[in-house]
Amino acid sequence: MLSHSMGGYVALSYLEKFPEDVLALLLINSTPEKDSEERIINRERAIELIKKKKEHL
């Protein structure tokens, strides 16, 4: 199984539920670790910026 970024969370969740279905797991730009507070804040900031730019289109 190959996952990228947010897909890593999905892949890890799938792995927990169906470990017999996964031979290997490759995370690209993702991590099995919980996000730090700084990373959460930065992601929320980026989401708000995207929403604001979308409103101005």
N, CA, C and O atoms as a Tripos MOL2 file, in Angstrom:
@<TRIPOS>MOLECULE
protein
  228   227    57     0     0
PROTEIN
NO_CHARGES

@<TRIPOS>ATOM
      1 N           0.8540   -1.1610    0.0000 N.3       1 MET1
      2 CA          0.0000    0.0000    0.0000 C.3       1 MET1
      3 C           0.9070    1.2320    0.0000 C.2       1 MET1
      4 O           1.9030    1.2820    0.7210 O.2       1 MET1
      5 N           0.5570    2.1960   -0.7980 N.am      2 LEU2
      6 CA          1.3060    3.4380   -0.9300 C.3       2 LEU2
      7 C           0.3640    4.5930   -0.6030 C.2       2 LEU2
      8 O          -0.7660    4.6370   -1.0900 O.2       2 LEU2
      9 N           0.8300    5.5200    0.2190 N.am      3 SER3
     10 CA         -0.0180    6.6750    0.5530 C.3       3 SER3
     11 C           0.8160    7.9320    0.5760 C.2       3 SER3
     12 O           2.0230    7.8930    0.8130 O.2       3 SER3
     13 N           0.1540    9.0510    0.3250 N.am      4 HIS4
     14 CA          0.8200   10.3450    0.2740 C.3       4 HIS4
     15 C           0.0920   11.3210    1.1830 C.2       4 HIS4
     16 O          -1.1350   11.4180    1.1390 O.2       4 HIS4
     17 N           0.8330   12.0390    2.0000 N.am      5 SER5
     18 CA          0.3160   13.1090    2.8250 C.3       5 SER5
     19 C          -0.8510   12.6450    3.6880 C.2       5 SER5
     20 O          -0.6910   11.7220    4.4870 O.2       5 SER5
     21 N          -2.0170   13.2610    3.5460 N.am      6 MET6
     22 CA         -3.1790   12.9080    4.3630 C.3       6 MET6
     23 C          -3.6130   11.4660    4.1310 C.2       6 MET6
     24 O          -4.2320   10.8560    5.0030 O.2       6 MET6
     25 N          -3.2980   10.9230    2.9730 N.am      7 GLY7
     26 CA         -3.6110    9.5240    2.6960 C.3       7 GLY7
     27 C          -2.9220    8.5760    3.6660 C.2       7 GLY7
     28 O          -3.3500    7.4360    3.8420 O.2       7 GLY7
     29 N          -1.8590    9.0500    4.2900 N.am      8 GLY8
     30 CA         -1.1630    8.2420    5.2870 C.3       8 GLY8
     31 C          -2.0590    7.9100    6.4670 C.2       8 GLY8
     32 O          -2.0120    6.7990    6.9950 O.2       8 GLY8
     33 N          -2.8750    8.8710    6.8800 N.am      9 TYR9
     34 CA         -3.8090    8.6230    7.9770 C.3       9 TYR9
     35 C          -4.8270    7.5570    7.5770 C.2       9 TYR9
     36 O          -5.1740    6.6800    8.3680 O.2       9 TYR9
     37 N          -5.2930    7.6500    6.3410 N.am     10 VAL10
     38 CA         -6.2610    6.6730    5.8400 C.3      10 VAL10
     39 C          -5.6190    5.2890    5.7800 C.2      10 VAL10
     40 O          -6.2160    4.3020    6.2090 O.2      10 VAL10
     41 N          -4.4080    5.2240    5.2490 N.am     11 ALA11
     42 CA         -3.7110    3.9460    5.1220 C.3      11 ALA11
     43 C          -3.4460    3.3210    6.4940 C.2      11 ALA11
     44 O          -3.6130    2.1140    6.6640 O.2      11 ALA11
     45 N          -3.0380    4.1240    7.4610 N.am     12 LEU12
     46 CA         -2.7790    3.5930    8.7980 C.3      12 LEU12
     47 C          -4.0600    3.0970    9.4630 C.2      12 LEU12
     48 O          -4.0550    2.0870   10.1660 O.2      12 LEU12
     49 N          -5.1470    3.8140    9.2330 N.am     13 SER13
     50 CA         -6.4340    3.3800    9.7710 C.3      13 SER13
     51 C          -6.8540    2.0500    9.1380 C.2      13 SER13
     52 O          -7.3330    1.1470    9.8250 O.2      13 SER13
     53 N          -6.6690    1.9460    7.8290 N.am     14 TYR14
     54 CA         -6.9870    0.7000    7.1210 C.3      14 TYR14
     55 C          -6.1280   -0.4370    7.6640 C.2      14 TYR14
     56 O          -6.6220   -1.5400    7.8960 O.2      14 TYR14
     57 N          -4.8560   -0.1650    7.8640 N.am     15 LEU15
     58 CA         -3.9360   -1.1750    8.3750 C.3      15 LEU15
     59 C          -4.3820   -1.6850    9.7410 C.2      15 LEU15
     60 O          -4.2920   -2.8820   10.0140 O.2      15 LEU15
     61 N          -4.8620   -0.7900   10.6010 N.am     16 GLU16
     62 CA         -5.3420   -1.1960   11.9220 C.3      16 GLU16
     63 C          -6.5530   -2.1280   11.8160 C.2      16 GLU16
     64 O          -6.6800   -3.0790   12.5870 O.2      16 GLU16
     65 N          -7.4290   -1.8520   10.8670 N.am     17 LYS17
     66 CA         -8.6650   -2.6350   10.7390 C.3      17 LYS17
     67 C          -8.4740   -3.9270    9.9480 C.2      17 LYS17
     68 O          -9.1240   -4.9340   10.2270 O.2      17 LYS17
     69 N          -7.5800   -3.8920    8.9640 N.am     18 PHE18
     70 CA         -7.4050   -5.0400    8.0710 C.3      18 PHE18
     71 C          -5.9220   -5.3820    7.8840 C.2      18 PHE18
     72 O          -5.4300   -5.3520    6.7560 O.2      18 PHE18
     73 N          -5.2160   -5.7000    8.9440 N.am     19 PRO19
     74 CA         -3.7650   -5.9460    8.8130 C.3      19 PRO19
     75 C          -3.4280   -7.1080    7.8750 C.2      19 PRO19
     76 O          -2.3540   -7.1270    7.2730 O.2      19 PRO19
     77 N          -4.3330   -8.0660    7.7500 N.am     20 GLU20
     78 CA         -4.0650   -9.2130    6.8780 C.3      20 GLU20
     79 C          -4.0850   -8.8360    5.3950 C.2      20 GLU20
     80 O          -3.5810   -9.5860    4.5590 O.2      20 GLU20
     81 N          -4.6630   -7.6780    5.0670 N.am     21 ASP21
     82 CA         -4.7350   -7.2350    3.6710 C.3      21 ASP21
     83 C          -3.5010   -6.4490    3.2210 C.2      21 ASP21
     84 O          -3.3320   -6.1970    2.0270 O.2      21 ASP21
     85 N          -2.6510   -6.0660    4.1510 N.am     22 VAL22
     86 CA         -1.5300   -5.1710    3.8310 C.3      22 VAL22
     87 C          -0.2140   -5.9290    3.9420 C.2      22 VAL22
     88 O           0.1760   -6.3790    5.0190 O.2      22 VAL22
     89 N           0.4560   -6.0580    2.8120 N.am     23 LEU23
     90 CA          1.7610   -6.7160    2.7870 C.3      23 LEU23
     91 C           2.8610   -5.7410    3.2070 C.2      23 LEU23
     92 O           3.7910   -6.1110    3.9230 O.2      23 LEU23
     93 N           2.7410   -4.4730    2.7460 N.am     24 ALA24
     94 CA          3.7240   -3.4410    3.0620 C.3      24 ALA24
     95 C           3.0260   -2.0870    3.0010 C.2      24 ALA24
     96 O           1.9940   -1.9290    2.3500 O.2      24 ALA24
     97 N           3.6060   -1.1280    3.6850 N.am     25 LEU25
     98 CA          3.0370    0.2150    3.7220 C.3      25 LEU25
     99 C           4.1530    1.2250    3.5170 C.2      25 LEU25
    100 O           5.1600    1.1980    4.2230 O.2      25 LEU25
    101 N           3.9720    2.1130    2.5530 N.am     26 LEU26
    102 CA          4.9390    3.1680    2.2670 C.3      26 LEU26
    103 C           4.2430    4.5090    2.4540 C.2      26 LEU26
    104 O           3.2650    4.8010    1.7650 O.2      26 LEU26
    105 N           4.7340    5.3200    3.3690 N.am     27 LEU27
    106 CA          4.1850    6.6490    3.6300 C.3      27 LEU27
    107 C           5.0990    7.6890    2.9870 C.2      27 LEU27
    108 O           6.2930    7.7390    3.2810 O.2      27 LEU27
    109 N           4.5400    8.5120    2.1150 N.am     28 ILE28
    110 CA          5.3040    9.5700    1.4570 C.3      28 ILE28
    111 C           4.7680   10.9050    1.9490 C.2      28 ILE28
    112 O           3.5700   11.1690    1.8470 O.2      28 ILE28
    113 N           5.6450   11.7480    2.4830 N.am     29 ASN29
    114 CA          5.2560   13.0300    3.0760 C.3      29 ASN29
    115 C           4.1670   12.8310    4.1170 C.2      29 ASN29
    116 O           3.2260   13.6200    4.2070 O.2      29 ASN29
    117 N           4.3040   11.7790    4.8930 N.am     30 SER30
    118 CA          3.3620   11.4550    5.9520 C.3      30 SER30
    119 C           4.1550   10.8020    7.0710 C.2      30 SER30
    120 O           5.3400   10.5120    6.9070 O.2      30 SER30
    121 N           3.5230   10.5740    8.1830 N.am     31 THR31
    122 CA          4.2010    9.9660    9.3130 C.3      31 THR31
    123 C           3.2070    9.1940   10.1630 C.2      31 THR31
    124 O           2.0310    9.5540   10.2150 O.2      31 THR31
    125 N           3.6550    8.1450   10.8260 N.am     32 PRO32
    126 CA          2.7550    7.4260   11.7220 C.3      32 PRO32
    127 C           2.5950    8.1360   13.0670 C.2      32 PRO32
    128 O           1.7740    7.7300   13.8890 O.2      32 PRO32
    129 N           3.3680    9.1810   13.2890 N.am     33 GLU33
    130 CA          3.3210    9.9270   14.5440 C.3      33 GLU33
    131 C           2.1750   10.9360   14.5460 C.2      33 GLU33
    132 O           1.7710   11.4270   13.4930 O.2      33 GLU33
    133 N           1.6640   11.2370   15.7160 N.am     34 LYS34
    134 CA          0.6270   12.2580   15.8670 C.3      34 LYS34
    135 C           1.2080   13.6200   15.4940 C.2      34 LYS34
    136 O           2.3740   13.8970   15.7740 O.2      34 LYS34
    137 N           0.3940   14.4710   14.8620 N.am     35 ASP35
    138 CA          0.8510   15.8120   14.5020 C.3      35 ASP35
    139 C           1.1690   16.6310   15.7450 C.2      35 ASP35
    140 O           0.4770   16.5360   16.7590 O.2      35 ASP35
    141 N           2.2220   17.4360   15.6540 N.am     36 SER36
    142 CA          2.5550   18.3440   16.7410 C.3      36 SER36
    143 C           1.5540   19.5010   16.7460 C.2      36 SER36
    144 O           0.8550   19.7320   15.7600 O.2      36 SER36
    145 N           1.4930   20.2140   17.8500 N.am     37 GLU37
    146 CA          0.5950   21.3800   17.9370 C.3      37 GLU37
    147 C           0.9350   22.4030   16.8570 C.2      37 GLU37
    148 O           0.0400   23.0050   16.2620 O.2      37 GLU37
    149 N           2.2320   22.5990   16.6040 N.am     38 GLU38
    150 CA          2.6580   23.5500   15.5760 C.3      38 GLU38
    151 C           2.1570   23.1170   14.1940 C.2      38 GLU38
    152 O           1.6990   23.9440   13.4050 O.2      38 GLU38
    153 N           2.2480   21.8430   13.9180 N.am     39 ARG39
    154 CA          1.7990   21.3390   12.6080 C.3      39 ARG39
    155 C           0.2850   21.5030   12.4550 C.2      39 ARG39
    156 O          -0.1980   21.8540   11.3790 O.2      39 ARG39
    157 N          -0.4470   21.2540   13.5150 N.am     40 ILE40
    158 CA         -1.9070   21.4230   13.4920 C.3      40 ILE40
    159 C          -2.2630   22.8830   13.2300 C.2      40 ILE40
    160 O          -3.1360   23.1760   12.4120 O.2      40 ILE40
    161 N          -1.5910   23.7960   13.9200 N.am     41 ILE41
    162 CA         -1.8410   25.2280   13.7410 C.3      41 ILE41
    163 C          -1.5230   25.6460   12.3100 C.2      41 ILE41
    164 O          -2.2980   26.3760   11.6920 O.2      41 ILE41
    165 N          -0.3960   25.1900   11.7820 N.am     42 ASN42
    166 CA         -0.0070   25.5380   10.4060 C.3      42 ASN42
    167 C          -1.0000   24.9980    9.3850 C.2      42 ASN42
    168 O          -1.3140   25.6780    8.4090 O.2      42 ASN42
    169 N          -1.4990   23.7760    9.6020 N.am     43 ARG43
    170 CA         -2.4750   23.2000    8.6820 C.3      43 ARG43
    171 C          -3.7780   24.0050    8.7210 C.2      43 ARG43
    172 O          -4.3590   24.3000    7.6770 O.2      43 ARG43
    173 N          -4.2320   24.3590    9.9270 N.am     44 GLU44
    174 CA         -5.4610   25.1530   10.0560 C.3      44 GLU44
    175 C          -5.2970   26.5260    9.4130 C.2      44 GLU44
    176 O          -6.2280   27.0370    8.7900 O.2      44 GLU44
    177 N          -4.1280   27.1180    9.5620 N.am     45 ARG45
    178 CA         -3.8360   28.4110    8.9490 C.3      45 ARG45
    179 C          -3.8820   28.3050    7.4220 C.2      45 ARG45
    180 O          -4.4230   29.1790    6.7450 O.2      45 ARG45
    181 N          -3.3110   27.2270    6.8950 N.am     46 ALA46
    182 CA         -3.3220   27.0200    5.4440 C.3      46 ALA46
    183 C          -4.7430   26.8090    4.9330 C.2      46 ALA46
    184 O          -5.0950   27.3170    3.8680 O.2      46 ALA46
    185 N          -5.5590   26.0710    5.6700 N.am     47 ILE47
    186 CA         -6.9510   25.8490    5.2610 C.3      47 ILE47
    187 C          -7.7050   27.1650    5.2130 C.2      47 ILE47
    188 O          -8.4530   27.4120    4.2680 O.2      47 ILE47
    189 N          -7.5230   28.0090    6.2080 N.am     48 GLU48
    190 CA         -8.2090   29.3090    6.2390 C.3      48 GLU48
    191 C          -7.7590   30.1920    5.0810 C.2      48 GLU48
    192 O          -8.5750   30.8870    4.4750 O.2      48 GLU48
    193 N          -6.4740   30.1680    4.7740 N.am     49 LEU49
    194 CA         -5.9540   30.9500    3.6550 C.3      49 LEU49
    195 C          -6.5690   30.4750    2.3450 C.2      49 LEU49
    196 O          -6.9550   31.2930    1.5100 O.2      49 LEU49
    197 N          -6.6620   29.1770    2.1610 N.am     50 ILE50
    198 CA         -7.2720   28.6330    0.9360 C.3      50 ILE50
    199 C          -8.7330   29.0680    0.8420 C.2      50 ILE50
    200 O          -9.1950   29.4610   -0.2290 O.2      50 ILE50
    201 N          -9.4520   29.0000    1.9430 N.am     51 LYS51
    202 CA        -10.8640   29.4280    1.9420 C.3      51 LYS51
    203 C         -10.9880   30.8890    1.5590 C.2      51 LYS51
    204 O         -11.8650   31.2450    0.7730 O.2      51 LYS51
    205 N         -10.1320   31.7410    2.0950 N.am     52 LYS52
    206 CA        -10.1940   33.1800    1.7930 C.3      52 LYS52
    207 C          -9.8870   33.4490    0.3260 C.2      52 LYS52
    208 O         -10.5580   34.2540   -0.3190 O.2      52 LYS52
    209 N          -8.8680   32.7700   -0.1970 N.am     53 LYS53
    210 CA         -8.5300   32.9690   -1.6150 C.3      53 LYS53
    211 C          -9.6510   32.4800   -2.5100 C.2      53 LYS53
    212 O          -9.9230   33.0880   -3.5450 O.2      53 LYS53
    213 N         -10.3020   31.4030   -2.1340 N.am     54 LYS54
    214 CA        -11.4050   30.8690   -2.9320 C.3      54 LYS54
    215 C         -12.5480   31.8830   -2.9860 C.2      54 LYS54
    216 O         -13.1880   32.0420   -4.0250 O.2      54 LYS54
    217 N         -12.8030   32.5590   -1.8830 N.am     55 GLU55
    218 CA        -13.8780   33.5520   -1.8170 C.3      55 GLU55
    219 C         -13.6130   34.7390   -2.7380 C.2      55 GLU55
    220 O         -14.5520   35.3900   -3.1970 O.2      55 GLU55
    221 N         -12.3460   35.0200   -3.0080 N.am     56 HIS56
    222 CA        -11.9830   36.1760   -3.8290 C.3      56 HIS56
    223 C         -11.8890   35.8570   -5.3230 C.2      56 HIS56
    224 O         -11.5990   36.7410   -6.1290 O.2      56 HIS56
    225 N         -12.1280   34.6190   -5.6890 N.am     57 LEU57
    226 CA        -12.0400   34.2400   -7.1080 C.3      57 LEU57
    227 C         -13.2760   34.6860   -7.8590 C.2      57 LEU57
    228 O         -13.3830   34.4560   -9.0630 O.2      57 LEU57
@<TRIPOS>BOND
     1     1     2 1
     2     2     3 1
     3     3     4 2
     4     3     5 am
     5     5     6 1
     6     6     7 1
     7     7     8 2
     8     7     9 am
     9     9    10 1
    10    10    11 1
    11    11    12 2
    12    11    13 am
    13    13    14 1
    14    14    15 1
    15    15    16 2
    16    15    17 am
    17    17    18 1
    18    18    19 1
    19    19    20 2
    20    19    21 am
    21    21    22 1
    22    22    23 1
    23    23    24 2
    24    23    25 am
    25    25    26 1
    26    26    27 1
    27    27    28 2
    28    27    29 am
    29    29    30 1
    30    30    31 1
    31    31    32 2
    32    31    33 am
    33    33    34 1
    34    34    35 1
    35    35    36 2
    36    35    37 am
    37    37    38 1
    38    38    39 1
    39    39    40 2
    40    39    41 am
    41    41    42 1
    42    42    43 1
    43    43    44 2
    44    43    45 am
    45    45    46 1
    46    46    47 1
    47    47    48 2
    48    47    49 am
    49    49    50 1
    50    50    51 1
    51    51    52 2
    52    51    53 am
    53    53    54 1
    54    54    55 1
    55    55    56 2
    56    55    57 am
    57    57    58 1
    58    58    59 1
    59    59    60 2
    60    59    61 am
    61    61    62 1
    62    62    63 1
    63    63    64 2
    64    63    65 am
    65    65    66 1
    66    66    67 1
    67    67    68 2
    68    67    69 am
    69    69    70 1
    70    70    71 1
    71    71    72 2
    72    71    73 am
    73    73    74 1
    74    74    75 1
    75    75    76 2
    76    75    77 am
    77    77    78 1
    78    78    79 1
    79    79    80 2
    80    79    81 am
    81    81    82 1
    82    82    83 1
    83    83    84 2
    84    83    85 am
    85    85    86 1
    86    86    87 1
    87    87    88 2
    88    87    89 am
    89    89    90 1
    90    90    91 1
    91    91    92 2
    92    91    93 am
    93    93    94 1
    94    94    95 1
    95    95    96 2
    96    95    97 am
    97    97    98 1
    98    98    99 1
    99    99   100 2
   100    99   101 am
   101   101   102 1
   102   102   103 1
   103   103   104 2
   104   103   105 am
   105   105   106 1
   106   106   107 1
   107   107   108 2
   108   107   109 am
   109   109   110 1
   110   110   111 1
   111   111   112 2
   112   111   113 am
   113   113   114 1
   114   114   115 1
   115   115   116 2
   116   115   117 am
   117   117   118 1
   118   118   119 1
   119   119   120 2
   120   119   121 am
   121   121   122 1
   122   122   123 1
   123   123   124 2
   124   123   125 am
   125   125   126 1
   126   126   127 1
   127   127   128 2
   128   127   129 am
   129   129   130 1
   130   130   131 1
   131   131   132 2
   132   131   133 am
   133   133   134 1
   134   134   135 1
   135   135   136 2
   136   135   137 am
   137   137   138 1
   138   138   139 1
   139   139   140 2
   140   139   141 am
   141   141   142 1
   142   142   143 1
   143   143   144 2
   144   143   145 am
   145   145   146 1
   146   146   147 1
   147   147   148 2
   148   147   149 am
   149   149   150 1
   150   150   151 1
   151   151   152 2
   152   151   153 am
   153   153   154 1
   154   154   155 1
   155   155   156 2
   156   155   157 am
   157   157   158 1
   158   158   159 1
   159   159   160 2
   160   159   161 am
   161   161   162 1
   162   162   163 1
   163   163   164 2
   164   163   165 am
   165   165   166 1
   166   166   167 1
   167   167   168 2
   168   167   169 am
   169   169   170 1
   170   170   171 1
   171   171   172 2
   172   171   173 am
   173   173   174 1
   174   174   175 1
   175   175   176 2
   176   175   177 am
   177   177   178 1
   178   178   179 1
   179   179   180 2
   180   179   181 am
   181   181   182 1
   182   182   183 1
   183   183   184 2
   184   183   185 am
   185   185   186 1
   186   186   187 1
   187   187   188 2
   188   187   189 am
   189   189   190 1
   190   190   191 1
   191   191   192 2
   192   191   193 am
   193   193   194 1
   194   194   195 1
   195   195   196 2
   196   195   197 am
   197   197   198 1
   198   198   199 1
   199   199   200 2
   200   199   201 am
   201   201   202 1
   202   202   203 1
   203   203   204 2
   204   203   205 am
   205   205   206 1
   206   206   207 1
   207   207   208 2
   208   207   209 am
   209   209   210 1
   210   210   211 1
   211   211   212 2
   212   211   213 am
   213   213   214 1
   214   214   215 1
   215   215   216 2
   216   215   217 am
   217   217   218 1
   218   218   219 1
   219   219   220 2
   220   219   221 am
   221   221   222 1
   222   222   223 1
   223   223   224 2
   224   223   225 am
   225   225   226 1
   226   226   227 1
   227   227   228 2
@<TRIPOS>SUBSTRUCTURE
     1 MET1         2 RESIDUE 1 A MET
     2 LEU2         6 RESIDUE 1 A LEU
     3 SER3        10 RESIDUE 1 A SER
     4 HIS4        14 RESIDUE 1 A HIS
     5 SER5        18 RESIDUE 1 A SER
     6 MET6        22 RESIDUE 1 A MET
     7 GLY7        26 RESIDUE 1 A GLY
     8 GLY8        30 RESIDUE 1 A GLY
     9 TYR9        34 RESIDUE 1 A TYR
    10 VAL10       38 RESIDUE 1 A VAL
    11 ALA11       42 RESIDUE 1 A ALA
    12 LEU12       46 RESIDUE 1 A LEU
    13 SER13       50 RESIDUE 1 A SER
    14 TYR14       54 RESIDUE 1 A TYR
    15 LEU15       58 RESIDUE 1 A LEU
    16 GLU16       62 RESIDUE 1 A GLU
    17 LYS17       66 RESIDUE 1 A LYS
    18 PHE18       70 RESIDUE 1 A PHE
    19 PRO19       74 RESIDUE 1 A PRO
    20 GLU20       78 RESIDUE 1 A GLU
    21 ASP21       82 RESIDUE 1 A ASP
    22 VAL22       86 RESIDUE 1 A VAL
    23 LEU23       90 RESIDUE 1 A LEU
    24 ALA24       94 RESIDUE 1 A ALA
    25 LEU25       98 RESIDUE 1 A LEU
    26 LEU26      102 RESIDUE 1 A LEU
    27 LEU27      106 RESIDUE 1 A LEU
    28 ILE28      110 RESIDUE 1 A ILE
    29 ASN29      114 RESIDUE 1 A ASN
    30 SER30      118 RESIDUE 1 A SER
    31 THR31      122 RESIDUE 1 A THR
    32 PRO32      126 RESIDUE 1 A PRO
    33 GLU33      130 RESIDUE 1 A GLU
    34 LYS34      134 RESIDUE 1 A LYS
    35 ASP35      138 RESIDUE 1 A ASP
    36 SER36      142 RESIDUE 1 A SER
    37 GLU37      146 RESIDUE 1 A GLU
    38 GLU38      150 RESIDUE 1 A GLU
    39 ARG39      154 RESIDUE 1 A ARG
    40 ILE40      158 RESIDUE 1 A ILE
    41 ILE41      162 RESIDUE 1 A ILE
    42 ASN42      166 RESIDUE 1 A ASN
    43 ARG43      170 RESIDUE 1 A ARG
    44 GLU44      174 RESIDUE 1 A GLU
    45 ARG45      178 RESIDUE 1 A ARG
    46 ALA46      182 RESIDUE 1 A ALA
    47 ILE47      186 RESIDUE 1 A ILE
    48 GLU48      190 RESIDUE 1 A GLU
    49 LEU49      194 RESIDUE 1 A LEU
    50 ILE50      198 RESIDUE 1 A ILE
    51 LYS51      202 RESIDUE 1 A LYS
    52 LYS52      206 RESIDUE 1 A LYS
    53 LYS53      210 RESIDUE 1 A LYS
    54 LYS54      214 RESIDUE 1 A LYS
    55 GLU55      218 RESIDUE 1 A GLU
    56 HIS56      222 RESIDUE 1 A HIS
    57 LEU57      226 RESIDUE 1 A LEU
